[in-house]
Each structure stands twice: as C-alpha cells, then as structure tokens.
Amino acid sequence: MHNPAIAHHIAQNTGPLLQMRDVRQSFPKPDGGELLVLDGVQLTVQEGEIIGLLGRSGSGKSTLLRLIAGLSMPTAGEITYLGTPVTGPAQGIAMVFQSFALFPWMTVIENVQIGLKALGLPEEEIRSRALGAIDMIGLDGFESAYPRELSGGMRQRVGFARALVVHPNILLMDEPFSALDVLTAETLRTDFIDLWSEGQMPIKAVILVTHNIEEAIFMCDRVLIFSSNPGRITSEIRIDMPHPRDRLDPVFAELVERTYVAMTVQAGRQRPTTGAGRSDHLPGAGIGIMLPQAEINDLAGLIEVLDSPLYDGRADLPILAHSLRMAVDDLFPLAETLQMLRLADIEGGDIQLTPAGREFAQAGVDDRKRIFHRHLLAYCPLAAHICRVLDQRSMHKAPITRFLNELEDHMSPEAARQTLHVVIGWGRYAEAFAYNGHDQYLSLENPS
C-alpha cells in the first residue's frame, strides 16, 4: 500500500471506506433541459462487505460506478473515499468490466503489469506482484499467452488479476460475468467467493453491478435495488447467509423471492385497475415514458407459457425465470409490457394473465392481432399518439424524425430511438401503422 494516509485509515479503522450523500447526476439535453439519471443516492460502504446493485438497464448503476471511481463528477451531492472527497480517479479503487478490455497485442503478464507500471514501481516488484496475481486467479502457466489464445472465462480472470494486482481497497465490478456462458460464469463466481472468504484477495470491499438476482444473493452481503428514470435506491435486502451458499437452501430461495417482490413492488403499485372511479391509465404513463425493450414474439411466447397447464395463467416470477433461464433484464421488460397493455398483472412477485391475456393465448393469428391492436391503442399513449398524428395528415404519413424529436424532449436520443423502435414493432404487428425503413416514414396503410 503506497499511500500512508490510506494505510493509516485502514489500520485504524477510522470510518467507512466510502460514503455517498444525496448524489445526483444529470446530463444536458439539446433543448436546454436536463436528463436526470441518478437522484438522491445515499450509500455507505464498510470494510469487509460485498454490495450488489440490482436493477433494470437505464437505472444508472454503471453511472454510479463511474462516479465512485472518479471517472466523472456528480451534478450534486458528495462522494468521499476514506474521508476525502472524490475529485478524480482515486488510488485504491479498481474496476472490472463486462467486456474483457484486454490489450490484444500484450501477453497475460503484460496486461496484468500495466497498472503497476503506471504506479512507477520497481521492475522486480512489478513482476513479482503480477505473477502472484496470475497464480491467485488460477492462470499460472499462461503468463506468456495472448488474449486470443484464451477462453472467455480465462480472459475475464486476466481482467480480475489486472484489477487486484494494484491492491485496491474497493473493487468495482460492472456485470463481470454476464458475457460468459452459464458454467464458466458459475465457476468464476465460486472461485471469486472462495478467495474472498479465505482472505486471499488484497481488497477491503466489493461493489457489484448485476442484473442477475441469484448472482446477487449468491455473492453479496447487501443488495440495493434501483428504480429507473431516474435511478434511486428503493430498497435494501440484507443477506446473512454464510459462504459458501447453497442455492437449494430454503433461505436462499426465500431471499430470491423477497428480491423479486421488491423489484416488482413499483410495478405492482401501477397495476391496472377496473371499475367505477378507478384509473384507466398507469400512473405516469404518457408519450414521454421510455418503453420496455420487448419484442412481440417474446411477449406472445411468455403469454403462451403462462397459459400452459403448468402455470394455468399465474406464475411465481423467480420460478418462471429459473425455468425459462432468463435474467431480470430479460424477463422484467416482458412482464412490465404485458402489464402496461393489460394482458397481465404483477403483484407480490407473481405474474397473472388477465382475461384478455388468456383470450390472446387461445386465439388464432388474426384474432391475436385484433386483441393486441385494441390494447395497444388503448393503453400505450405513444402508439395512440402516432396513429392520431398520421390520421390527421392528408397523406397519412410522417417522417420518423417527427416523433424522435418529440421523444427527445423527455429522454436521451438513444432512449428515444429505442422507444420508437419498440413501438414501431408493436404497431406493425397490430397493423395499426406501417413503417418504411428505406424512406424512414411512418404511415397508415389503411386510413379508413
């Protein structure tokens, strides 16, 4: 450890490793407004814990890691590392990325050494520490190999070694296992936890961004659940199970269930209601709401699975996700879309088809289109808005930029493009409107 102040702080245990107070992050929009990504984030990181950040894409989790690492500065609030404000890249905080981010022209040992060279250490110490890190993460014998010679799991081990070799106090991990196949990811998780539990790694705390609920329960001591647009910490789940953790343990299953319930609680509050005096629209729904990334084939497939005799219209989300081998970021957009369109309801970690959803499941191709058309225009304000604009124009057509510019008043350009892509797919399936990709025009094929 090369910073005497850091060494003294750790030795004396004078307080938390990291604190975030009322952190807010926004980015300017072309119209002069701001896109709020994170709002009111409070976080304290103590020595000896692994903290998981769990939430959908777009909830600002990766942005939060960049702020902690000092790669960008918050719009408001304060971040302190060992009692000192973070004003730039902090010594003692390292990151492992989803992509392996290795230099292909360098060998394994050269990739691992590069961080130590930046610290200006003696060559003998650089080599000794690099070999020790390579041995620790299980790549002894591959020091002279190039990244192209390694499997995905081995390349990610190099990424871990490169982060650990600088002896960080806090290790940031941004979905480090998501690019790996299931078996490789499980092996790497287990090896990491074994090294952590045995005290072999030179780190004091870990912050893990993940979309995988079981991964979070398997690895973390605390899981913080983020909402989206903007990202806020909505709940915290403490995991008091000792390592190694057994996925078949009823306590593990109960924690997974609690996490699913916590992640669906906002959706549950927004579930559709019927009857006199009740709301006909989801709270906050409007043309400026970013739509879930859900393809029509996946939506239809999920409806059919739920309607099958195995589930009879209702399923527990953790069990459903496990049986379909789907992560949070794959299943939730589909479930939330079905809820938005009143084809399903979400409550308490369960998803249940509505009568319209069951009608859709049992209908033929044309009837399915008619049901989807009716629900799309009734419950998706953007789709109804597009149809209304097209209907009002004499030629019943409009350039895609007409709607992109409108959406960019409410969200980032990339989010606007994604949202419009989604609603175009839904509109085409429902035959509500057509899209010419060559001319980039939306139109009503049958204005009558």
Buried (B, 14 or more C-beta within 10 A) or exposed (E): EEBEEBEEBBEEEEBBBBBBBEBBBBEEBEEEEEBBBBBBBEBEBBBEBBBBBBBBBBBBBBBBBBBBBBBEEBBEBEBBBBEEEBEEEBBBBBBBBBEBBBEEEBBBBBBBBBBBEEEEBEEEEBBEBBBBBBEBBBBEEBBEBBBEEBEBBBBBBBBBBBBBBBBBBBBBBBBBBBBBEEEBBBBBBBBBBEBBEEEEBBBBBBBBBBBBBBBBBBBBBBBBBBBBBBBBBBBEBEBEBEBEBEEEEEEBBEBBBBBBBBBBBBBBEBBBEEEEEEEEEBEEBEBBBBBBBBBBEBBBEBBEBBBEEEBEBEBBBBBBBBEBEBBBBBBBBBBBBBBBBBBBBBBEBBBBBBEBBBBBBEBEEEEBBBBBBBBBBBBBBBBBBBBEBBEEEEEBBBEBEBBBBBBBEBBBBEBBBBBBEBBBBBBBBBBBBBBEEEEEBBBBEEEE
